[in-house]
Each structure stands twice: as structure tokens, then as C-alpha cells.
Amino acid sequence: MDVVCCPLDKADLDLDVDDRDGEEILAGTLTCTECGEAYPIEDGIPNLLPPDMREEATA
């Protein structure tokens, strides 16, 4: 977590865990402490694409 930052403004991210398996985080959210943008964690993988690119990737 020390090396992960918001791709938009490089601010710190707060972690909110929804599901974990031991030490591994399976689902949750990383939220920017500055801009408030939320990045989902699904299947243990954080999606740190900016919001507009996330929408394009799922379309």
C-alpha cells in the first residue's frame, strides 16, 4: 500500500476491505484522500484506471 497512489493526483489511497482470504484482499475499494475517486478491487486485483478509461474498458 505504500507505493500505490491515485493515478489522477498522486495522493494517498484509503483501503476499504469487503472480502479477504487470510492476508489477501479479494474485494474492496481504494479511495483517494484528495479527490475522492474510488477504485474497485475485484478478485484481488485493484483497477487503478482513471474513471473514463474504466468505462471504455467495460463497454
Chimera marker file (.cmm) of the C-alpha trace (Angstrom):
<marker_set name="trace">
<marker id="1" x="0.000" y="0.000" z="0.000" r="1" g="1" b="0" radius="0.5"/>
<marker id="2" x="2.943" y="2.356" z="0.498" r="1" g="1" b="0" radius="0.5"/>
<marker id="3" x="3.708" y="2.516" z="-3.233" r="1" g="1" b="0" radius="0.5"/>
<marker id="4" x="0.131" y="2.728" z="-4.551" r="1" g="1" b="0" radius="0.5"/>
<marker id="5" x="-1.305" y="6.199" z="-5.167" r="1" g="1" b="0" radius="0.5"/>
<marker id="6" x="-4.173" y="7.840" z="-7.031" r="1" g="1" b="0" radius="0.5"/>
<marker id="7" x="-3.393" y="7.894" z="-10.762" r="1" g="1" b="0" radius="0.5"/>
<marker id="8" x="-5.163" y="11.259" z="-11.109" r="1" g="1" b="0" radius="0.5"/>
<marker id="9" x="-3.451" y="13.384" z="-8.455" r="1" g="1" b="0" radius="0.5"/>
<marker id="10" x="-0.862" y="11.050" z="-6.868" r="1" g="1" b="0" radius="0.5"/>
<marker id="11" x="-2.478" y="11.373" z="-3.418" r="1" g="1" b="0" radius="0.5"/>
<marker id="12" x="-2.702" y="8.558" z="-0.863" r="1" g="1" b="0" radius="0.5"/>
<marker id="13" x="-5.448" y="5.938" z="-1.066" r="1" g="1" b="0" radius="0.5"/>
<marker id="14" x="-7.598" y="4.644" z="1.796" r="1" g="1" b="0" radius="0.5"/>
<marker id="15" x="-8.384" y="0.926" z="1.759" r="1" g="1" b="0" radius="0.5"/>
<marker id="16" x="-11.862" y="-0.430" z="2.498" r="1" g="1" b="0" radius="0.5"/>
<marker id="17" x="-11.915" y="-4.252" z="2.549" r="1" g="1" b="0" radius="0.5"/>
<marker id="18" x="-15.120" y="-6.116" z="1.661" r="1" g="1" b="0" radius="0.5"/>
<marker id="19" x="-13.687" y="-9.660" z="1.413" r="1" g="1" b="0" radius="0.5"/>
<marker id="20" x="-10.365" y="-11.244" z="2.273" r="1" g="1" b="0" radius="0.5"/>
<marker id="21" x="-8.712" y="-14.648" z="2.414" r="1" g="1" b="0" radius="0.5"/>
<marker id="22" x="-6.139" y="-14.505" z="5.196" r="1" g="1" b="0" radius="0.5"/>
<marker id="23" x="-3.750" y="-11.705" z="4.224" r="1" g="1" b="0" radius="0.5"/>
<marker id="24" x="-5.020" y="-11.454" z="0.626" r="1" g="1" b="0" radius="0.5"/>
<marker id="25" x="-7.650" y="-8.819" z="-0.114" r="1" g="1" b="0" radius="0.5"/>
<marker id="26" x="-10.163" y="-10.247" z="-2.587" r="1" g="1" b="0" radius="0.5"/>
<marker id="27" x="-12.656" y="-7.369" z="-2.858" r="1" g="1" b="0" radius="0.5"/>
<marker id="28" x="-12.896" y="-3.810" z="-1.693" r="1" g="1" b="0" radius="0.5"/>
<marker id="29" x="-12.225" y="-0.229" z="-2.653" r="1" g="1" b="0" radius="0.5"/>
<marker id="30" x="-9.275" y="2.136" z="-2.732" r="1" g="1" b="0" radius="0.5"/>
<marker id="31" x="-10.435" y="5.738" z="-2.279" r="1" g="1" b="0" radius="0.5"/>
<marker id="32" x="-8.305" y="8.829" z="-2.938" r="1" g="1" b="0" radius="0.5"/>
<marker id="33" x="-7.823" y="11.033" z="0.112" r="1" g="1" b="0" radius="0.5"/>
<marker id="34" x="-7.768" y="14.183" z="-2.057" r="1" g="1" b="0" radius="0.5"/>
<marker id="35" x="-10.202" y="13.868" z="-4.992" r="1" g="1" b="0" radius="0.5"/>
<marker id="36" x="-12.434" y="11.137" z="-3.524" r="1" g="1" b="0" radius="0.5"/>
<marker id="37" x="-12.297" y="8.910" z="-6.621" r="1" g="1" b="0" radius="0.5"/>
<marker id="38" x="-12.914" y="5.249" z="-5.754" r="1" g="1" b="0" radius="0.5"/>
<marker id="39" x="-11.055" y="2.376" z="-7.420" r="1" g="1" b="0" radius="0.5"/>
<marker id="40" x="-12.532" y="-1.127" z="-7.136" r="1" g="1" b="0" radius="0.5"/>
<marker id="41" x="-10.642" y="-4.242" z="-6.065" r="1" g="1" b="0" radius="0.5"/>
<marker id="42" x="-12.094" y="-7.347" z="-7.711" r="1" g="1" b="0" radius="0.5"/>
<marker id="43" x="-10.685" y="-10.887" z="-7.479" r="1" g="1" b="0" radius="0.5"/>
<marker id="44" x="-7.680" y="-9.471" z="-5.605" r="1" g="1" b="0" radius="0.5"/>
<marker id="45" x="-6.768" y="-7.028" z="-8.396" r="1" g="1" b="0" radius="0.5"/>
<marker id="46" x="-7.115" y="-3.244" z="-7.947" r="1" g="1" b="0" radius="0.5"/>
<marker id="47" x="-8.400" y="-1.413" z="-11.033" r="1" g="1" b="0" radius="0.5"/>
<marker id="48" x="-6.438" y="1.838" z="-10.981" r="1" g="1" b="0" radius="0.5"/>
<marker id="49" x="-7.510" y="3.027" z="-14.402" r="1" g="1" b="0" radius="0.5"/>
<marker id="50" x="-8.854" y="6.594" z="-14.417" r="1" g="1" b="0" radius="0.5"/>
<marker id="51" x="-12.686" y="6.679" z="-14.416" r="1" g="1" b="0" radius="0.5"/>
<marker id="52" x="-13.067" y="7.486" z="-18.126" r="1" g="1" b="0" radius="0.5"/>
<marker id="53" x="-10.752" y="4.629" z="-19.129" r="1" g="1" b="0" radius="0.5"/>
<marker id="54" x="-12.583" y="2.189" z="-16.800" r="1" g="1" b="0" radius="0.5"/>
<marker id="55" x="-15.858" y="2.965" z="-18.543" r="1" g="1" b="0" radius="0.5"/>
<marker id="56" x="-14.271" y="2.415" z="-22.001" r="1" g="1" b="0" radius="0.5"/>
<marker id="57" x="-12.773" y="-0.915" z="-20.896" r="1" g="1" b="0" radius="0.5"/>
<marker id="58" x="-16.140" y="-2.296" z="-19.771" r="1" g="1" b="0" radius="0.5"/>
<marker id="59" x="-18.032" y="-1.095" z="-22.868" r="1" g="1" b="0" radius="0.5"/>
<link id1="1" id2="2" r="1" g="1" b="0" radius="0.2"/>
<link id1="2" id2="3" r="1" g="1" b="0" radius="0.2"/>
<link id1="3" id2="4" r="1" g="1" b="0" radius="0.2"/>
<link id1="4" id2="5" r="1" g="1" b="0" radius="0.2"/>
<link id1="5" id2="6" r="1" g="1" b="0" radius="0.2"/>
<link id1="6" id2="7" r="1" g="1" b="0" radius="0.2"/>
<link id1="7" id2="8" r="1" g="1" b="0" radius="0.2"/>
<link id1="8" id2="9" r="1" g="1" b="0" radius="0.2"/>
<link id1="9" id2="10" r="1" g="1" b="0" radius="0.2"/>
<link id1="10" id2="11" r="1" g="1" b="0" radius="0.2"/>
<link id1="11" id2="12" r="1" g="1" b="0" radius="0.2"/>
<link id1="12" id2="13" r="1" g="1" b="0" radius="0.2"/>
<link id1="13" id2="14" r="1" g="1" b="0" radius="0.2"/>
<link id1="14" id2="15" r="1" g="1" b="0" radius="0.2"/>
<link id1="15" id2="16" r="1" g="1" b="0" radius="0.2"/>
<link id1="16" id2="17" r="1" g="1" b="0" radius="0.2"/>
<link id1="17" id2="18" r="1" g="1" b="0" radius="0.2"/>
<link id1="18" id2="19" r="1" g="1" b="0" radius="0.2"/>
<link id1="19" id2="20" r="1" g="1" b="0" radius="0.2"/>
<link id1="20" id2="21" r="1" g="1" b="0" radius="0.2"/>
<link id1="21" id2="22" r="1" g="1" b="0" radius="0.2"/>
<link id1="22" id2="23" r="1" g="1" b="0" radius="0.2"/>
<link id1="23" id2="24" r="1" g="1" b="0" radius="0.2"/>
<link id1="24" id2="25" r="1" g="1" b="0" radius="0.2"/>
<link id1="25" id2="26" r="1" g="1" b="0" radius="0.2"/>
<link id1="26" id2="27" r="1" g="1" b="0" radius="0.2"/>
<link id1="27" id2="28" r="1" g="1" b="0" radius="0.2"/>
<link id1="28" id2="29" r="1" g="1" b="0" radius="0.2"/>
<link id1="29" id2="30" r="1" g="1" b="0" radius="0.2"/>
<link id1="30" id2="31" r="1" g="1" b="0" radius="0.2"/>
<link id1="31" id2="32" r="1" g="1" b="0" radius="0.2"/>
<link id1="32" id2="33" r="1" g="1" b="0" radius="0.2"/>
<link id1="33" id2="34" r="1" g="1" b="0" radius="0.2"/>
<link id1="34" id2="35" r="1" g="1" b="0" radius="0.2"/>
<link id1="35" id2="36" r="1" g="1" b="0" radius="0.2"/>
<link id1="36" id2="37" r="1" g="1" b="0" radius="0.2"/>
<link id1="37" id2="38" r="1" g="1" b="0" radius="0.2"/>
<link id1="38" id2="39" r="1" g="1" b="0" radius="0.2"/>
<link id1="39" id2="40" r="1" g="1" b="0" radius="0.2"/>
<link id1="40" id2="41" r="1" g="1" b="0" radius="0.2"/>
<link id1="41" id2="42" r="1" g="1" b="0" radius="0.2"/>
<link id1="42" id2="43" r="1" g="1" b="0" radius="0.2"/>
<link id1="43" id2="44" r="1" g="1" b="0" radius="0.2"/>
<link id1="44" id2="45" r="1" g="1" b="0" radius="0.2"/>
<link id1="45" id2="46" r="1" g="1" b="0" radius="0.2"/>
<link id1="46" id2="47" r="1" g="1" b="0" radius="0.2"/>
<link id1="47" id2="48" r="1" g="1" b="0" radius="0.2"/>
<link id1="48" id2="49" r="1" g="1" b="0" radius="0.2"/>
<link id1="49" id2="50" r="1" g="1" b="0" radius="0.2"/>
<link id1="50" id2="51" r="1" g="1" b="0" radius="0.2"/>
<link id1="51" id2="52" r="1" g="1" b="0" radius="0.2"/>
<link id1="52" id2="53" r="1" g="1" b="0" radius="0.2"/>
<link id1="53" id2="54" r="1" g="1" b="0" radius="0.2"/>
<link id1="54" id2="55" r="1" g="1" b="0" radius="0.2"/>
<link id1="55" id2="56" r="1" g="1" b="0" radius="0.2"/>
<link id1="56" id2="57" r="1" g="1" b="0" radius="0.2"/>
<link id1="57" id2="58" r="1" g="1" b="0" radius="0.2"/>
<link id1="58" id2="59" r="1" g="1" b="0" radius="0.2"/>
</marker_set>
